[in-house]
Structures are given as structure tokens and as C-alpha cells.
Amino acid sequence: MELLVETEMESRKQPEKISDYERERGKPMPTLLHGAIQANLGFELKLNYRNKYRILAK
């Protein structure tokens, strides 16, 4: 238990680095997993619905 408390205290001492993306948008940077899921979803939508809808990426 002491080790956990010490580790938590040490992490509080170090300031977090905030990227320009996070600062400008006020939200966290998307993860690589988020990007992969978004790309796969867009691919599947285009593959199955390109004749009926126009699929655009954000």
C-alpha cells in the first residue's frame, strides 16, 4: 500500500504535458485505436453503402 501511495504522490509532482491539440480543442488526443476503428468503419460504410450515400471522413 505504501508503494502505491508514494507512486501516486510522485505523479502529482510532475506537471502533465498538454499538446497543442488538447489545449486548442479542450479534449484529449484520440488514440491510435480510435484512428484504426474510424478508418475501418469508413471503409466498411463506403464498401457497403457507396451507391446509396456519400460517406465522408471527418
C-alpha positions in Angstrom: 0.0 0.0 0.0 2.8 2.4 0.8 4.4 1.9 -2.7 1.1 2.8 -4.3 0.7 6.0 -2.2 4.3 7.0 -3.0 3.9 6.4 -6.7 0.7 8.5 -6.7 2.4 11.3 -4.9 5.3 11.3 -7.3 3.0 11.5 -10.3 1.3 14.6 -8.8 4.7 16.4 -8.6 5.4 16.0 -12.3 3.4 18.5 -14.4 1.4 16.9 -17.3 2.4 17.8 -20.8 -0.6 19.1 -22.7 -0.4 19.0 -26.5 -1.5 21.9 -28.7 -4.3 19.7 -29.9 -5.6 19.2 -26.4 -5.2 22.8 -25.4 -7.0 24.2 -28.5 -9.9 21.7 -28.6 -10.3 21.1 -24.8 -10.3 17.4 -25.2 -7.8 14.5 -25.2 -5.8 13.4 -28.3 -7.5 10.4 -30.0 -5.7 7.2 -29.6 -4.3 5.0 -32.4 -7.0 2.5 -31.7 -9.6 5.3 -32.2 -8.0 6.1 -35.6 -7.9 2.5 -36.7 -11.6 2.0 -35.7 -12.6 5.1 -37.5 -10.7 4.1 -40.7 -12.2 0.6 -40.7 -15.7 1.9 -40.1 -15.3 4.4 -43.0 -14.0 1.6 -45.3 -16.9 -0.7 -44.5 -19.5 2.1 -44.9 -18.1 3.0 -48.3 -17.9 -0.6 -49.4 -21.5 -1.4 -48.5 -23.3 2.0 -49.0 -21.4 4.0 -51.6 -24.2 3.7 -54.1 -26.8 4.9 -51.7 -24.9 7.5 -49.5 -21.9 9.8 -49.7 -19.6 8.7 -46.9 -17.2 11.5 -45.7 -14.4 11.3 -43.2 -14.2 13.9 -40.5 
